[in-house]
Amino acid sequence: MDAETKTETETDPQKQARSITDGLHTLNYRPNGSGQIATETLDSWQPVNEVNQQAWEEIERHIARATRKISSGRASCLYYYMVANQMNPPLLASYTRLPLWKVYLHLLPFFFKRLSTRQLEPYATLFQISADDLLACRLLPAVYHMTSRHD
């Protein structure tokens, strides 16, 4: 790709980094002119931004895989919420204060469909959705993507 065909974002690392850090600043340590360590606050740091971008792409792949598993009937929608919120069964069990073996069962559609609204409440509270959303298998964005669930 020659210089004429590059977009403005590709040529300006600051703009490319801002798309990932959303304007957050990072504190960096580097030697100053006299050889002493000094701090500087920057809008971006390219290696960190690249790693963050790759991590978010991987998370999106996991979410897409979870959605396919649910569509094919191999997992309950609880599995989607667990993956979308970057959890695993032990962590989900810990946050909901449910036994791990129950969480594993609830990840299977056969058992999940038999849960009452009361039994779904710990999950609904954790994922900031309603038990009805879980029962209807409405796949809403992860908690960290939402500013307000029910406006």
C-alpha positions as CSV (number, residue, x, y, z in Angstrom):
1,M,0.0,0.0,0.0
2,D,1.5,3.3,-1.0
3,A,1.4,6.5,1.0
4,E,-1.4,7.9,-1.2
5,T,-3.8,5.1,-0.5
6,K,-3.4,5.1,3.3
7,T,-6.2,6.5,5.3
8,E,-5.7,9.3,7.8
9,T,-6.3,6.8,10.7
10,E,-3.6,4.4,9.4
11,T,-1.0,7.2,9.1
12,D,-1.7,8.9,12.4
13,P,-0.9,6.5,15.3
14,Q,-2.4,8.9,17.8
15,K,-5.8,8.7,16.1
16,Q,-5.6,4.9,15.7
17,A,-4.7,4.5,19.4
18,R,-7.6,6.8,20.5
19,S,-10.0,4.4,18.9
20,I,-9.0,1.8,21.3
21,T,-8.2,3.7,24.5
22,D,-11.2,6.1,24.0
23,G,-9.0,9.0,25.1
24,L,-7.7,7.4,28.3
25,H,-4.2,8.4,29.2
26,T,-1.4,6.0,30.1
27,L,1.4,6.8,32.5
28,N,4.8,6.0,31.1
29,Y,8.2,6.0,32.6
30,R,11.2,7.0,30.5
31,P,14.6,8.6,31.0
32,N,14.7,12.4,30.7
33,G,17.5,14.4,29.2
34,S,19.6,14.1,32.4
35,G,19.2,10.4,32.6
36,Q,16.8,10.4,35.5
37,I,13.5,8.5,35.2
38,A,10.6,10.8,34.5
39,T,6.9,10.2,33.9
40,E,4.8,11.3,31.1
41,T,1.1,11.0,30.3
42,L,0.3,10.0,26.8
43,D,-3.0,9.5,24.9
44,S,-1.7,6.2,23.6
45,W,1.0,3.6,23.5
46,Q,1.1,1.6,20.3
47,P,2.0,-1.9,21.6
48,V,-0.6,-1.7,24.3
49,N,-3.2,-0.6,21.9
50,E,-2.4,-3.4,19.4
51,V,-2.6,-6.0,22.2
52,N,-5.9,-4.6,23.4
53,Q,-7.3,-4.6,19.9
54,Q,-6.3,-8.3,19.4
55,A,-7.8,-9.2,22.8
56,W,-11.2,-7.6,21.9
57,E,-11.2,-9.3,18.6
58,E,-10.6,-12.6,20.4
59,I,-13.4,-11.9,22.8
60,E,-15.7,-11.1,19.9
61,R,-14.8,-14.5,18.3
62,H,-15.7,-16.3,21.6
63,I,-19.0,-14.5,21.7
64,A,-19.8,-15.4,18.1
65,R,-18.9,-19.0,18.9
66,A,-21.2,-19.0,22.0
67,T,-24.0,-17.6,19.9
68,R,-23.6,-20.4,17.4
69,K,-23.6,-23.0,20.2
70,I,-26.9,-21.6,21.5
71,S,-28.4,-21.5,18.0
72,S,-27.5,-25.1,17.4
73,G,-29.0,-26.1,20.8
74,R,-25.7,-27.2,22.4
75,A,-25.7,-24.5,25.1
76,S,-28.2,-22.5,27.1
77,C,-28.3,-18.7,26.7
78,L,-26.6,-18.6,30.1
79,Y,-23.5,-19.7,28.3
80,Y,-23.7,-16.6,26.1
81,Y,-23.8,-14.3,29.1
82,M,-21.0,-16.1,30.8
83,V,-18.8,-15.8,27.7
84,A,-19.8,-12.2,26.9
85,N,-18.9,-11.1,30.4
86,Q,-15.6,-13.0,30.2
87,M,-16.3,-15.6,32.8
88,N,-15.9,-19.3,33.2
89,P,-18.1,-21.7,35.2
90,P,-16.1,-21.5,38.5
91,L,-16.2,-17.7,38.4
92,L,-19.9,-17.7,37.5
93,A,-20.6,-20.1,40.4
94,S,-18.6,-17.9,42.8
95,Y,-20.4,-14.7,41.8
96,T,-23.9,-16.3,42.0
97,R,-23.0,-18.3,45.1
98,L,-24.3,-21.4,43.5
99,P,-22.6,-24.8,43.5
100,L,-20.4,-25.4,40.6
101,W,-22.2,-28.5,39.5
102,K,-25.5,-26.6,39.3
103,V,-23.9,-23.9,37.1
104,Y,-22.6,-26.7,34.8
105,L,-26.1,-28.1,34.5
106,H,-27.6,-24.7,33.9
107,L,-25.3,-24.3,30.9
108,L,-27.1,-27.1,29.2
109,P,-30.4,-26.3,27.5
110,F,-32.2,-29.4,28.8
111,F,-31.7,-28.3,32.5
112,F,-31.9,-24.5,31.8
113,K,-35.4,-24.7,30.4
114,R,-36.7,-26.2,33.6
115,L,-35.4,-23.4,35.9
116,S,-38.0,-21.1,37.5
117,T,-37.8,-17.4,37.5
118,R,-36.7,-17.5,41.2
119,Q,-33.8,-19.9,40.2
120,L,-32.7,-17.5,37.5
121,E,-32.6,-14.5,39.7
122,P,-28.9,-14.8,40.7
123,Y,-27.9,-14.9,37.1
124,A,-30.2,-12.1,36.1
125,T,-28.9,-9.9,38.9
126,L,-25.3,-10.6,38.0
127,F,-25.7,-9.9,34.3
128,Q,-28.1,-6.9,35.0
129,I,-30.9,-8.3,32.9
130,S,-34.3,-9.6,33.8
131,A,-35.1,-13.2,34.5
132,D,-37.6,-12.9,31.6
133,D,-34.7,-12.0,29.3
134,L,-33.0,-15.2,30.3
135,L,-36.1,-17.3,29.9
136,A,-36.8,-15.8,26.5
137,C,-33.1,-16.2,25.6
138,R,-32.7,-12.5,24.6
139,L,-29.0,-12.1,24.0
140,L,-28.2,-8.6,25.2
141,P,-24.8,-7.0,25.1
142,A,-22.4,-7.7,28.0
143,V,-22.6,-5.6,31.2
144,Y,-19.4,-3.7,30.3
145,H,-21.0,-2.5,27.0
146,M,-24.2,-1.1,28.6
147,T,-24.7,2.2,30.2
148,S,-28.3,1.4,31.2
149,R,-30.2,-1.8,30.5
150,H,-33.8,-0.8,30.9
151,D,-34.4,2.7,29.9
